[in-house]
Amino acid sequence: MIQLGIDRLLAAPALRRPLRGRRVALLGHPASVTSRGRHSLDALMELGDLRLTAAFGPQHGMRGDKQDNMVESADFVDPRHGVPVFSLYGDVRYPTPAMLDHFDVLLVDLQDIGTRIYTYVTTLAYLLDACAAAGKSLWVLDRPNPAGRPVEGSILKAGWESFVGAGPLIMRHGLTLGELARWFVGERRLDIDLHVIPMDGYRPDEAPGYGWPLAELAWVNPSPNASSLNMARCFPGTVLFEGTTLSEGRGTTVALELVGAPDLDFGRILARMESECAAWTAGVFIRPCWFEPTFHKHAGRLCSGLQFHTDNAQYRHDQFRPYRLIALLLKSVRLEYPDYPLWRVFPYEYENERLAIDLLTGGAELREWVDDGEARPGDLESRLVVDEVQWLAHTQALRLYD
């Protein structure tokens, strides 16, 4: 049976001993729960031997107060425990000196989903920087990566850093948050007292969860639209739809598990995908569908679309490549509908100048490949493989569970 980092800290007084007499803060969110479903802030407060003096919430809040994307949260005082809860997705995204003055040790207990653009990764990076500069300790209470160990996509290019890209990470990074913290410390050459409380019994290569311990842990949404393991597996690809005019399913119950638009024929697009590169559609069940978003893009309009299913017997973890799958879908839209206004122009995660699709992919290369009528899957494949091999080489020694 798996033991999360928070479970181990709660169960072992010896692990907590270095925290005694020090002011402790927690960075958490709605999925910061023990294996029995107790919120980490409540469980730590009830121990009685730790001095918790503050808490921090990332995007969507500590307790889960904001549902839509890019909606800020305010600071508040926790009504149960009376400690200040500081928002790192509100007036600031980087902790202020006044916030840092509230603690000596920061416990980070965030459920990640294994994709570079997930803003909790950036919040972790900012706190590592801030704690290093202020002489604070940071402990990561480790959790599973539900997307598992596979690595895919391109490494973010220099100059393309943003709140959805904290550094030269690859899109589907294959690491847990504790392993990512170790990577950031090395990459940024941080002088920081970092501790990772690893999980016990975590086997990321085992079927059927391949990163998520099915039948052991309940799925708790780490963000409002991260509603299933299927979403987490698809997300390294489907997140790209946020930078397009296509609906990613916001306004439905399966956001980021499907795609659609009212003015496209996705049966035709799927046929083009299979003819262009059938190998990139492998390992996943792709189902033509229709849906009507209740809000967000194409609200109230019937959309032709495709839904991606990894929760069935056809799923092949070693074959499924969501980044390539969605890149192929975008290329097929461009080939079938050359003049379609595919790229969405709007402010995205505090960026007003650069296209959202480029921020998401960490450069302009994917968009240029899609828009180049002569470019084919093999051209993109040759670029991706270089970055994937490089990332694996740089991170292999950081893995705690192999």
C-alpha positions as CSV (number, residue, x, y, z in Angstrom):
1,M,0.0,0.0,0.0
2,I,1.3,3.4,-0.9
3,Q,2.3,5.9,1.7
4,L,2.3,9.5,0.6
5,G,4.9,12.0,1.8
6,I,2.3,13.6,4.1
7,D,1.2,10.2,5.4
8,R,4.8,9.4,6.4
9,L,5.3,12.8,8.0
10,L,2.2,12.4,10.1
11,A,3.0,8.8,11.1
12,A,6.7,9.2,12.0
13,P,7.6,11.6,14.9
14,A,11.3,11.1,13.9
15,L,10.7,12.7,10.5
16,R,9.0,15.7,12.2
17,R,11.7,16.2,14.8
18,P,13.7,18.8,12.8
19,L,10.6,20.9,12.6
20,R,10.1,21.3,16.3
21,G,10.5,24.8,17.6
22,R,10.4,26.2,14.1
23,R,7.6,28.1,12.5
24,V,6.1,26.0,9.8
25,A,3.9,27.0,6.8
26,L,2.1,24.8,4.3
27,L,1.6,25.3,0.5
28,G,-1.4,23.2,-0.4
29,H,-4.6,23.0,-2.5
30,P,-7.8,20.9,-2.5
31,A,-5.9,17.7,-3.4
32,S,-3.5,18.1,-0.5
33,V,-5.1,15.3,1.4
34,T,-3.9,12.2,3.2
35,S,-4.5,8.8,1.8
36,R,-7.6,8.7,4.0
37,G,-8.9,12.0,2.6
38,R,-8.0,14.3,5.4
39,H,-6.8,17.8,4.3
40,S,-3.2,18.2,5.1
41,L,-3.6,21.5,6.8
42,D,-6.2,20.0,9.2
43,A,-4.1,16.9,9.8
44,L,-0.9,18.8,10.6
45,M,-2.7,21.2,12.9
46,E,-4.2,18.3,14.9
47,L,-0.8,16.7,15.5
48,G,-0.2,19.2,18.3
49,D,3.6,19.1,18.0
50,L,4.1,21.4,15.1
51,R,3.8,25.2,15.1
52,L,1.9,26.1,11.9
53,T,1.9,29.8,11.5
54,A,0.8,30.3,7.9
55,A,-0.5,28.6,4.7
56,F,-0.2,29.4,1.0
57,G,-2.5,28.6,-1.9
58,P,-1.5,28.4,-5.6
59,Q,-3.8,28.9,-8.6
60,H,-7.5,28.0,-7.7
61,G,-6.8,28.5,-4.0
62,M,-5.9,26.5,-0.9
63,R,-9.4,25.2,-0.3
64,G,-10.5,25.3,-4.0
65,D,-12.4,28.6,-4.3
66,K,-11.9,29.4,-8.0
67,Q,-13.4,27.2,-10.7
68,D,-12.4,28.8,-14.0
69,N,-8.9,29.3,-15.4
70,M,-7.0,32.6,-14.8
71,V,-9.2,33.8,-11.9
72,E,-7.3,35.2,-9.0
73,S,-7.7,34.4,-5.3
74,A,-7.4,36.8,-2.4
75,D,-5.6,36.3,0.9
76,F,-7.8,35.2,3.9
77,V,-7.6,33.9,7.4
78,D,-8.5,30.2,7.7
79,P,-11.8,30.1,9.6
80,R,-11.0,26.9,11.4
81,H,-7.4,27.4,12.4
82,G,-7.0,31.2,12.4
83,V,-3.8,31.3,10.4
84,P,-3.2,33.6,7.4
85,V,-3.6,32.0,4.0
86,F,-1.6,33.9,1.4
87,S,-2.6,33.7,-2.3
88,L,0.2,33.1,-4.8
89,Y,-2.3,33.6,-7.6
90,G,-3.7,37.0,-6.8
91,D,-2.0,40.3,-6.2
92,V,1.3,38.5,-6.4
93,R,2.6,35.2,-7.8
94,Y,6.0,35.5,-6.2
95,P,6.0,35.5,-2.4
96,T,6.7,38.9,-0.8
97,P,9.2,39.4,2.1
98,A,6.2,40.0,4.4
99,M,4.8,36.5,3.5
100,L,8.2,34.9,4.0
101,D,8.6,36.5,7.4
102,H,5.7,34.2,8.7
103,F,7.7,30.9,8.6
104,D,11.1,29.2,8.9
105,V,10.1,26.0,7.0
106,L,7.7,25.6,4.1
107,L,6.0,22.3,3.6
108,V,4.9,21.8,-0.1
109,D,2.1,19.3,-0.5
110,L,0.8,19.7,-4.0
111,Q,-0.6,17.1,-6.4
112,D,1.0,17.7,-9.8
113,I,-0.2,16.1,-13.0
114,G,3.1,15.7,-14.8
115,T,3.0,18.6,-17.4
116,R,5.3,21.6,-17.6
117,I,2.6,24.2,-18.0
118,Y,0.7,23.2,-14.8
119,T,1.1,26.4,-12.8
120,Y,1.9,24.5,-9.5
121,V,5.3,23.7,-11.1
122,T,6.0,27.4,-11.6
123,T,4.8,28.2,-8.0
124,L,7.2,25.6,-6.7
125,A,10.1,27.1,-8.7
126,Y,9.3,30.6,-7.4
127,L,9.2,29.4,-3.8
128,L,12.4,27.5,-4.1
129,D,14.0,30.8,-5.4
130,A,12.5,32.9,-2.6
131,C,13.3,30.4,0.2
132,A,16.9,30.1,-1.0
133,A,17.3,33.9,-1.1
134,A,15.7,34.3,2.4
135,G,17.5,31.4,4.1
136,K,14.3,29.4,4.6
137,S,14.0,25.6,4.5
138,L,11.6,23.9,2.0
139,W,10.3,20.4,2.4
140,V,8.4,18.6,-0.4
141,L,5.9,16.0,0.7
142,D,6.0,13.9,-2.4
143,R,3.0,12.6,-4.4
144,P,2.5,10.4,-7.5
145,N,2.8,11.7,-11.0
146,P,-0.4,10.4,-12.6
147,A,1.0,10.7,-16.1
148,G,3.7,8.3,-15.2
149,R,7.3,8.1,-16.3
150,P,7.1,8.6,-20.1
151,V,8.7,11.8,-21.4
152,E,7.4,13.7,-24.4
153,G,7.5,17.1,-26.1
154,S,9.9,19.9,-26.6
155,I,12.1,21.6,-24.0
156,L,11.1,25.2,-23.3
157,K,13.5,27.5,-25.2
158,A,15.5,30.3,-23.6
159,G,13.5,33.5,-23.6
160,W,10.2,31.8,-23.5
161,E,9.9,31.6,-19.7
162,S,6.4,32.5,-18.3
163,F,4.0,31.5,-15.6
164,V,3.3,28.3,-17.7
165,G,7.0,27.7,-18.2
166,A,9.4,28.2,-15.3
167,G,12.5,27.0,-17.1
168,P,13.9,24.5,-19.6
169,L,11.6,21.7,-18.8
170,I,10.1,19.3,-21.3
171,M,6.3,19.2,-21.7
172,R,5.6,15.8,-20.2
173,H,8.4,15.6,-17.7
174,G,7.9,12.2,-16.1
175,L,8.9,13.3,-12.6
176,T,7.2,13.7,-9.2
177,L,7.1,17.1,-7.6
178,G,9.9,16.1,-5.2
179,E,12.1,15.1,-8.1
180,L,11.2,18.3,-9.9
181,A,12.3,20.3,-6.9
182,R,15.7,18.5,-7.0
183,W,15.9,19.4,-10.7
184,F,15.2,23.1,-10.1
185,V,17.8,23.3,-7.3
186,G,20.4,21.9,-9.6
187,E,19.3,23.8,-12.7
188,R,19.2,27.1,-10.8
189,R,22.2,26.4,-8.6
190,L,20.2,27.2,-5.5
191,D,21.8,27.2,-2.1
192,I,18.8,25.9,-0.1
193,D,18.0,23.5,2.7
194,L,15.7,21.2,0.6
195,H,14.2,18.0,2.0
196,V,12.0,15.6,0.0
197,I,9.9,13.2,2.0
198,P,9.5,10.4,-0.5
199,M,6.6,8.0,-0.8
200,D,6.7,4.4,0.3
201,G,5.4,1.8,-2.1
202,Y,5.2,4.0,-5.2
203,R,5.7,1.9,-8.3
204,P,5.2,4.3,-11.3
205,D,5.7,1.6,-14.0
206,E,3.1,-0.8,-12.8
207,A,-0.2,-1.5,-14.6
208,P,-2.9,-0.5,-14.5
209,G,-2.3,2.9,-13.0
210,Y,1.2,3.5,-14.5
211,G,1.9,6.4,-12.1
212,W,-1.4,6.5,-10.3
213,P,-2.0,3.8,-7.6
214,L,-5.5,2.8,-8.7
215,A,-7.7,1.2,-6.0
216,E,-5.4,2.7,-3.4
217,L,-5.9,6.5,-3.7
218,A,-9.0,8.4,-4.3
219,W,-8.8,10.9,-7.2
220,V,-9.2,14.4,-5.8
221,N,-9.2,17.2,-8.5
222,P,-5.9,19.1,-8.1
223,S,-7.6,21.8,-10.2
224,P,-11.3,22.2,-11.1
225,N,-10.9,20.7,-14.6
226,A,-8.5,18.0,-13.6
227,S,-11.4,15.7,-13.0
228,S,-9.9,12.2,-13.7
229,L,-6.8,10.1,-14.4
230,N,-7.9,10.2,-18.0
231,M,-7.5,14.0,-18.1
232,A,-4.1,13.8,-16.5
233,R,-2.9,11.3,-19.1
234,C,-4.2,13.4,-22.0
235,F,-3.3,16.8,-20.6
236,P,0.3,17.1,-22.0
237,G,-1.4,17.2,-25.4
238,T,-4.9,18.6,-24.8
239,V,-3.6,21.6,-22.9
240,L,-2.5,22.9,-26.3
241,F,-6.1,23.6,-27.2
242,E,-6.1,26.4,-24.7
243,G,-4.0,28.3,-27.3
244,T,-6.4,27.7,-30.1
245,T,-10.0,28.6,-31.1
246,L,-11.0,25.0,-30.7
247,S,-13.0,24.1,-27.5
248,E,-11.0,22.0,-25.1
249,G,-14.3,21.1,-23.4
250,R,-14.5,23.8,-20.8
251,G,-18.2,24.1,-20.0
252,T,-18.6,20.3,-20.1
253,T,-17.9,17.7,-17.5
254,V,-14.9,16.3,-19.4
255,A,-12.7,19.4,-20.0
256,L,-9.3,18.7,-21.6
257,E,-10.4,15.1,-22.5
258,L,-12.0,16.2,-25.8
259,V,-11.9,18.8,-28.5
260,G,-14.4,20.3,-30.9
261,A,-15.8,23.2,-32.9
262,P,-19.2,24.0,-34.4
263,D,-17.8,24.7,-37.9
264,L,-15.4,21.7,-38.4
265,D,-16.0,18.1,-39.3
266,F,-14.0,16.1,-36.9
267,G,-14.8,12.8,-38.6
268,R,-12.9,14.3,-41.6
269,I,-10.1,15.5,-39.3
270,L,-9.7,12.1,-37.7
271,A,-9.5,10.4,-41.1
272,R,-6.7,12.8,-42.1
273,M,-4.9,12.1,-38.8
274,E,-4.9,8.4,-39.5
275,S,-3.7,8.9,-43.1
276,E,-0.9,11.3,-42.1
277,C,0.6,9.3,-39.2
278,A,-1.4,6.4,-37.8
279,A,1.4,5.7,-35.3
280,W,0.7,8.9,-33.5
281,T,-2.9,7.8,-32.8
282,A,-1.9,4.6,-31.2
283,G,-2.5,3.5,-27.6
284,V,-5.7,5.5,-27.1
285,F,-9.3,5.1,-28.0
286,I,-10.5,8.1,-30.0
287,R,-14.2,8.5,-30.2
288,P,-16.1,10.9,-32.5
289,C,-18.6,12.9,-30.5
290,W,-20.9,15.9,-30.3
291,F,-21.1,18.3,-27.3
292,E,-22.4,21.7,-26.4
293,P,-20.4,23.8,-23.9
294,T,-22.4,25.6,-21.3
295,F,-19.7,28.3,-21.0
296,H,-16.3,29.3,-22.4
297,K,-15.5,28.8,-26.1
298,H,-18.5,28.1,-28.4
299,A,-20.9,28.3,-25.5
300,G,-24.4,27.1,-26.4
301,R,-23.3,25.8,-29.8
302,L,-23.3,22.2,-30.9
303,C,-19.7,21.1,-31.6
304,S,-18.4,18.2,-33.7
305,G,-15.5,16.8,-31.8
306,L,-13.3,13.9,-30.6
307,Q,-12.9,12.5,-27.1
308,F,-9.8,10.7,-26.0
309,H,-10.2,7.6,-23.7
310,T,-7.3,6.0,-21.8
311,D,-9.6,4.3,-19.3
312,N,-10.3,1.1,-21.3
313,A,-8.7,-2.1,-22.5
314,Q,-7.4,-0.4,-25.6
315,Y,-5.0,1.9,-23.6
316,R,-1.3,1.2,-24.1
317,H,0.8,3.3,-21.8
318,D,4.0,2.7,-23.7
319,Q,2.5,3.8,-27.0
320,F,0.3,6.7,-26.0
321,R,1.9,10.0,-26.9
322,P,-0.6,12.8,-26.2
323,Y,1.7,15.6,-27.4
324,R,2.2,14.0,-30.8
325,L,-1.5,13.1,-31.0
326,I,-2.6,16.7,-30.5
327,A,0.1,18.1,-32.7
328,L,-1.1,15.8,-35.4
329,L,-4.7,16.9,-34.9
330,L,-3.7,20.5,-35.2
331,K,-1.8,19.8,-38.4
332,S,-4.8,17.9,-39.8
333,V,-7.1,20.8,-39.1
334,R,-4.7,23.1,-41.0
335,L,-4.4,20.6,-44.0
336,E,-8.2,20.1,-44.2
337,Y,-9.1,23.7,-43.5
338,P,-6.1,25.8,-44.7
339,D,-7.8,29.2,-43.9
340,Y,-9.3,28.3,-40.5
341,P,-8.5,30.8,-37.8
342,L,-6.8,28.3,-35.6
343,W,-4.6,30.3,-33.2
344,R,-6.4,32.2,-30.4
345,V,-5.1,35.8,-29.8
346,F,-5.8,36.8,-26.2
347,P,-4.0,37.6,-22.9
348,Y,-2.8,34.3,-21.5
349,E,-1.4,33.8,-17.9
350,Y,-0.2,37.4,-17.6
351,E,1.3,37.6,-21.1
352,N,-0.1,40.1,-23.5
353,E,2.4,40.1,-26.4
354,R,3.2,36.5,-27.3
355,L,0.7,34.0,-28.7
356,A,-0.7,31.5,-26.1
357,I,0.2,28.5,-28.3
358,D,3.8,29.6,-28.3
359,L,3.9,30.1,-24.5
360,L,2.3,26.6,-24.1
361,T,4.8,24.9,-26.3
362,G,7.8,26.9,-25.1
363,G,8.6,28.5,-28.5
364,A,7.2,29.0,-32.0
365,E,8.3,25.7,-33.5
366,L,5.1,23.7,-33.2
367,R,2.9,26.5,-34.6
368,E,5.3,27.0,-37.5
369,W,5.3,23.3,-38.2
370,V,1.5,23.2,-38.2
371,D,1.2,26.2,-40.5
372,D,3.9,24.9,-42.9
373,G,2.0,23.1,-45.7
374,E,5.1,21.2,-46.6
375,A,6.1,20.0,-43.1
376,R,5.1,16.5,-42.2
377,P,5.2,14.4,-39.0
378,G,8.7,13.1,-39.6
379,D,10.0,16.7,-39.4
380,L,8.5,17.2,-36.0
381,E,9.5,13.8,-34.8
382,S,13.2,14.5,-35.5
383,R,13.0,17.7,-33.4
384,L,11.2,16.1,-30.5
385,V,13.4,13.1,-30.2
386,V,16.5,15.3,-29.6
387,D,14.8,17.1,-26.7
388,E,13.4,13.8,-25.2
389,V,16.7,12.1,-25.2
390,Q,18.4,15.1,-23.6
391,W,15.8,15.4,-20.9
392,L,16.0,11.8,-20.0
393,A,19.8,12.0,-19.7
394,H,19.6,15.1,-17.5
395,T,17.0,13.7,-15.1
396,Q,17.7,10.0,-14.8
397,A,19.8,10.5,-11.6
398,L,17.1,12.6,-9.9
399,R,14.5,9.8,-9.9
400,L,13.7,8.4,-6.4
401,Y,11.4,5.5,-7.4
402,D,13.2,3.5,-10.0
